[in-house]
Amino acid sequence: MKEFVEYIVKNLVDNPDKVQINEVGGTHTLIIELSVEKSDIGKIIGKKGKTINSIRTLLMSVASRNNVRVNLEIIEDGQRKDA
């Protein structure tokens, strides 16, 4: 899952070397924390959140094939931010 998100996000941002992804595993849910350069956050979220929602939809599709629930969160300056 981490590699899937990393591939998508690195192709969207201007600073792919600044992309950081952390997986936090739970019992039934996998949380993926995404951190990007501050100037790239708008590109990840997109207009009215369409880009991040599309990434989440793709991620949920892949996760359902593996019988896992997944949640993608954007981390900004050490704090969680849900788009």
ABEGO torsion letter per residue (X at the ends): XAAAAAAAAAAABABAAABBBBBBBBAABBBBBBBBBAAAAAAAAEBGGAAAAAAAAAAAAAAAAAGBBBBBBBBBGGBBBBX
